[in-house]
Amino acid sequence: VAQSRFARVGPYTLVGAGTSIGDYSCVINSTIGDNCTIGRNVSIEGCYIWNNVTIQDNCKLKHAIVCDGAILKAGAVLQPGVILTFK
């Protein structure tokens, strides 16, 4: 796991092997799978992020599920209850 020293990983959070978390990002009460890339200034709260997911800069996710291989473009917002797949 590669975590920026400016990123915050809060309680009740699991981060998988090979995952990187960018500057000023905050992950709370979430599970992030293996080999994910979390960009800068990303907020993740109460989410399940599966393996090989890319979340670009300035995204906001709250109580959502992101399935294997999905890519969230910069500035994306996922509201509670969203399930995002790659197909």
N, C-alpha and C positions, 0 to 999 in steps of 0.2 A: 504494500500500500504506500502510495506517495501522497502525502498530505502537505499542502502549503502551510507554513507556520502562521499564516494569516487566516487560515480556514478554521471553522469551528465544527467539531463533531460532538454533538450533545449526548445525553444519556439515552439508554435503550436503543443504541444504534450499532448495527453490524456492518462491516465493510469487508468485501471479499478481496482475495488475492489479486494483485495486478491492477487494482483500481487507483486512479489518481483524482485528487480533489483540488481544484484551483483556488487562487487567492480570493479571500473575502466571501467564500461560500459557507453556507451553514446547513448542516444535516442533523436533524433531530428526530428521535423516535422512528427510525427507518431502517430498512434492510437494503443494502446495495450489494449486488452480485459481483462476480469475478470479472476482471478486465473491462471495467467501465471507465469512462472519461467524463468527469464533471468539470465544467468550465469555471470561469471567474464569476463572482457575484451571483451564485445560484442559491436558491432557497428550497430545501427539501424537508418537508415535515409530514410524518406519518405515512410514508410511502414504501412500496415494495418495488425496487428497481432490479430487474433480472440481470442476466449476464450479457456482456458485450454491448452495453448501451452507451450512447454518446449524448450528453446533455451540454449544449453549447452555452455561451455566456448569457447572463442576465435572465435565466429561466426561473419560474416560480412553480413549484409543485406542492400540492397539499392533498393528502389522503387519496393518492392515485396509485395505479399499478402501471408500470412500464415493462413490456415484455421483451424477450431476447432480441437483440440486434436493432432495436429502435433507435432513431436519431431525432432528437429535439433540436430544432433550429434556434438560433439566438433570439431571446425575448419571448419564447413560448411560455404560455401559462396553462397549467392543468388544474382544473377545479376538482373539489372532492367528488369521488365516485368515478372518475375517468379511468378507463382501461385502454392503454395505447399499445397497439401491436404494429408490426412492421409490414403486414400485408393488407 
